[in-house]
């Protein structure tokens, strides 16, 4: 049965929650699920903003039919062609034969690539600044390439000052009743997943996110409607400020992230002692992750949060532990910048992991990589503790 929500007069959420999908994009764990947001705005011309993941097909069409209640669907605005939003385009166009599909020219090409031909004559390609009058409401289209794919645009409704922001300002996490961020404790319950969503999905495209934020800065926004997660009608500046920080690779905290890999627990023991000593040295905000246990999407998110990152890994096959190697390549792929790294290695006969970790992080822009590497052979011993203190002192005061 339909499950729709009234967001404001004439604006309805017709989306769905997904608590079954284990990994977003079949890669990133989403233990709190995800929502696929889709909206209908009723006016002289009725508009559906984006479709949805294939998994929610039937519910989605019940939702649309309930809100339209026999009225025609005049436009389908497609902001983004990634299949978590686009999988039902064909079915919408078939079900509502009077509907015109509004998207960028690039999106039109991608729709054809994904879903084949069939409704070219009912497509309207729009460019930056084009408008669409719906009656009382009026849409202006704003291009947002690479937030998160090249075809993306957002829509600004000028009468009620609503920004339909596509993937931007989205978050992992299924909606659970409340629809607005101001009805939740967002900072406590959602921010970590919002950061993990941003950094893993669009973290690489900070420059393009900055371009969108600069355009948005010229708009008065009373309601923000993203494609995932809650809507924003209060304190929107709080979330925009987070996006400012994340897209400029500016740390939110002067704390320390410790990421370690360990085979038999000796490198782990070193990482644990590092955490204790760094805290005793005065650092209050720390996060410690075991790469064997936690998906690296969590560490990528915290690498964007903290200013200092300590990498701790054993040598493996005369090289670097592959979990650490994968994490560092994933981090480098997000163009992480402006961080201070410190490196600690373990090697029983020929320690090599430190050199490899260093060679990867030295390529990262505007990062400091402390010298020297802290090295243990097989296990940490008490006579190394004063060297460890010196190493920590340099790290946290750099
Ligand atoms: Fe939510 Fe880039 O799709």
Boltz pocket constraint, residues with backbone or C-beta under 6 A from the ligand:
constraints:
  - pocket:
      binder: B
      contacts: [[A, 80], [A, 82], [A, 84], [A, 85], [A, 148], [A, 149], [A, 167], [A, 227], [A, 228]]
      max_distance: 6.0
